Amino acid sequence: MDAQPATTPDPDVRAAAASPGTFTRRDLVRRVASAAGRDIRQFEIQPIVDAVFDAIAEALAAGRRCEFRDFGAFEPVLRGPRLARNPHRPENTYHVPPRATVRFKVGAGLRASIDRAFRPAVAPPSQPPNQATPAT
């Protein structure tokens, strides 16, 4: 029989191991439930997270800008019609109709957090080169 580990890994650590490159809605539910403490379970958090995303989607669909200080802003924009070309057959052009899309502008707080996370470790200042002493 296998021995159980002395401590149970944090659910956020397990989630990160399951999907190393992507932070999903499920990961967000786990993180919020963990931050809320033992009184709230994940299945209670799920409808709240869903309601937040639904409210943002509805506001964007209505043409409203969604701004979250220090995180960023979502803004619906209409891309105009354009002509596109097939790179394999450049003589053929295609009409691309206008379409709605969402633009995201990063907030100052999020930008600073990302910059800190991806900034390379600061190396100690390099020593000045040894200068030869003049011969007398």
N, C-alpha and C positions, 0 to 999 in steps of 0.2 A: 504494500500500500504506500502511495506517495505521501510524503509529509507536506502539510500545508505551510505556506510562507508565514513568517511571524507577523508581517503587516500586509494588508491588502493595498495594492497600488491605487493611486488616485484615479477616479474615473476619467479625468481629463487626460492623464498619461496613457491610459488604455485606449482612449479614443484617438489620440494622436498616433499611436502605434498602428491602429487599424487603417487610418487614412492619413499618411504622413504629409501629403502636399495640399490637402484641401480641408478647409474648415466648413463643415456642413451645418444644416439646420439642426440636425441631431446633436452635433457637438455643441451648438449654442444652447440647446435645451439642457444638456448635461452641465454646462458651465453655469447657467443661471440657477439650476437646482442646487448645485454645489455651493454657490455663493449665498443662496437663500437659507441654507442650513438644513438640519434634519427634519424640520417641520413641514417642508414642502417636497413632494416627490416629483419625479420627471413627468409622469403622466398628468400631473396637475399643471405643470409649466407649459406643456406642449400647446394647449389651446391659447394660452397667452401669447406665446411667440408667434403662432399662426395669426392671431388677431392683429399683432403689430405689423407683420408683413402684408396682411390683407389691407390694412388701413393705408399703408404707404402705397400699395399698388392702386387702390381706389383713388387716392389723391392725385397720383401721377396720371391716371386715366382721365381724370377730370381736368387735366391741364395745370394742376397746381404744383408749385415747387415745394420740395420737402427738405428742410434744413435742420441739421442736428449739430449744434455748436461743438466745436473741437473735433467733430468726426468728419462731416462733409455735407454736401448738398446734392440732391437728385433733382434734375430739371428735365421736364419733357421738351423735346425739340422736334421740329419737323424738318427732315432732310428733303431738299428739293429734288425735282426730277433731273436725271442726268443721262448721258450716253456712256455706255460701257463697251469695252472691246474684249473679245476672246484673245488671250495672248498667243494661242496657237493658230488663230486665223484673224490677224489684225485688220483685214479688210472688212470683216463683218462687225457692224455696230449694233448694239441693242439698246432699246429704251428702257431705263429703270424708272419706275414710277416713284412719286414722292412717298415717303413713309415716316412714321413717327418712331422715335427712339428716345432713349434716356441718356442724358449726360451726367456724369458724376464729377464733382469738383472736391478734391480732398481738403479737409479742414486743417487749420494750423496745428492743432493738438495731435491729430493722427499723423500728419506729415513729420512732426518732430519725433514721435514714437518710432515710426518706420526708419527715419534717418538714424536714430540711436541704435536700433536693432541691426541695421545693415552696415553701419560704419565700421571699418576695420579697426582692430585694436590699435590703440595709439602706441607707437613704438617709442622707447626712450630716446631723447635727443642724441644724435650721433656725436661722437667725440670729434673735436677738431683734429685735422691731420697734424701729425708730429712735424714740427718745424725744425729743420736742421739748425743747430747753433753754428754761427759763423766761426770758422777756424781762425785762431789768432796767430 
